[in-house]
Amino acid sequence: MWLATEPLNMRSGTETALARMVSVFGAARPHHAYLFASRRANRMKVLVHDSIGVWLAARRLNSGKLVLPRDAASRGLLVFSAISDGTQS
């Protein structure tokens, strides 16, 4: 999962979120998720590339805020990575 550190307008649709994802992270990678937060950090959108296409999910937090890093040098961060070999432990 990748986190964009700059806010995204929550009125944005799939095409705008995809364009922002490409500008921040380069290209859409299959089986990766890209998280965007609103300016107030109380709403988020997740753009997922599933190797067939992309889908966009939105969520409003009932309380609290997302805590976003404010690193001026970085527009996007890898926040979670999991590699699975298909076996369960």
N, C-alpha and C positions, 0 to 999 in steps of 0.2 A: 504494500500500500504506500502510495506516495502522497505527501502533503504539500499543497501549495501554500506558501506563507503570505501571499498577497490575497486580499479578499476578492470574492466574486459576487457580482450583482445577482441576487437570488431570483430575479425575474428572468435570468438567462435560461435559454433552452439547451437542448442537446448540442446543437451546432455551435453555439457560442462557447459552451463549456469545452467542447472538443477543440475548438480553435485556441482557447486559453491553454488547454493541456498541451497542445503541440508547441505553443510558444514558450511554455515554461519547461517542459520535460523533453522536448524533441519530437518523438513519434509515439504513437499509441502502441504499447506492447501487449500482445495477447496474454490474458489471464492476470492482468494488473489492474489495480483500482487506484483512482486518483481522487483525493479528498480536497474539497474547496469549502471555505467557511465564509460567512457573511462578514461585513464590516464590524458589526456588533458582536460577532462570534457566538450568536445564539441560534444560528441556523447553519446547516451544512448540506452539501450536495456531493454525491459520490458518482463518478463516472467510471464505468467498468467496461473493459474491452474483453469480450469472451471468445475471440478468434473468428466469430461469425459477423459480429457487429458490435455496437456500443449501446449501453443503456444507462440511464440517469435516474438516480434516486435522491429524494429530498427528505430532510428531517428537521423539525423544529424542536429545540430542547425546551422542556417544560420549566426547568430551572437551571441556573448556573450558566457557565460559558465554556467554550473550548479555549484552552490556553495555547496560543500559537506562538512559536518562536519568532522573534523580531530581528533576525539576522539580515542585515542589509546586503551582505554578500551573496546570499542564497535566495532564490525565488521558489525553490522546491527541495524537499527533503525526502529521503527514503525513511519511513517511520516503522515499517514492519515488513519482514521478509520471512517466508517459510518455504522450505523445499521439502517435498514429499516424494518418497520413492514408491508410494502406493501400498506400503505395509502399515499396519496399525500396531502400536505397542501397548 
